[in-house]
Amino acid sequence: MHKQLLLAGALAILAGPLAAERTLPRKAPPEVEQALLDRVNQFYTLYQQSKFRQAEALVAEESKDRYYRMAKLPVRQFRVETIDWAEDFQSAKVLVACHAISTRTAAQALWVPVTSSWKHIDGQWYMEIPKRETSPFGPMAFSDPSKFTPEPFRRPTPEAVTAGGYRIDQDRLVFPKQATGIIGRTVKISNHMPGNLPLEVEPLRLAGVATILSTPLIGPSGHGTLQVNYDPAVAQHSGTHQLRLHLLGQIVTIELVFE
């Protein structure tokens, strides 16, 4: 009995400092927490729907440029996990689990933890994006210019595309404006990743020009092609037009030049 009391006392002494250092999570007033949750859910719902322009309205003004450049990868589901409040309840860090696809997950959706900062400004909650070169999903690079173009679009080079795990052998196809018969040009796409590479071509509203993908999914270390056929007998074009190819949430622009 005496030994048991000594042991209990020793454990109490050892646990004392740990208990003193451990603090319970700060709890905000219910109406404050609900207001933040409403804004967080609104932002991620718009993001999940690829409504990036509408979601921009929930981003703090000084963070909008960084929001434009932030990688925007497909999110299938999301859920709010925890909220870490500041002492005055005017700012908080929100941990959200996103069921997302990225180049790191080799096209397989995984639950990814994403921590975002929120601040109460003029009666509303807004997301703040800190100054950094990467987002929780990887290097910051705006990935949906079809929705809006906050910056002048810079066409990626084949060398730059290679670093992302795949390669496009050319991003400029030249067609003669006048010719006899159908003219075909081919773009070769190589997958350097261990996982599958999904492909999708945006509809091209250009009479007489057709696009054909050899496959919608390139296997690990595999290859595919994008065939572009031009029939001058249907319509004659001039100048430069853009064809957008979607690969893992990124968009590669291929120029079609008629000269």
Buried (B, 14 or more C-beta within 10 A) or exposed (E): EEEEEEEEEEEEEEEEEEEEEEEEEEEBEEEBBEBBBEBBBBBBBBBBEBEBEBBBEBBBEEBEEBBBBBBBBBBEEBEBEEBEBBEEBEBBBBBBBBBBBBBBBBBEBEEBEBEBBBBBEEEEBBBBBEEEEEBBBBEBBBBBBEBEEBEEEEEBEEEEBBEBBBBBEEBEBEBEEEEEEEBBBBBEBBBBBEBBBBBEBBEBEBEBBBBEBBBEEBEEEBBBBBEBBBBBEEEBBEEEBEBBBBBBBBBBBBBBBBE
